[in-house]
Amino acid sequence: MTNSFDQVLTALGGAPGVTRGRMFGADGLKFGGRVFAMEVKGRLVVKLSASRVAELVAAGCERFDPGHGKLMREWVSVPNEGPQEWLALAREALRAAGGA
């Protein structure tokens, strides 16, 4: 059985302009040379607008901390609540990065 991020990789890995890459030691997806989604410690981490991140934090997600105690304003860490939610958020992050 594949995990939720494997499903994100399968669904978005072949999208136009999307490549695989690494950030903060984690494998992720890039668009335009920049990572927009990755899996860190079993959680989906995506880059979105600061206002969208605030909405997700209010709904129970966490701001992403890459490990040095500084929370990142435009990155959110999402628990694994199912592949559909992760895929929807990864697609949203791809659109925010300028992809289709």
Secondary structure, DSSP 4 states (H G I P E B T S, - for coil): ---HHHHHHHHHTTSTTEEEEEETTEEEEEETTEEEEEEETTEEEEE--HHHHHHHHHTT-EE---SSS---TTEEEE----HHHHHHHHHHHHHHTT--
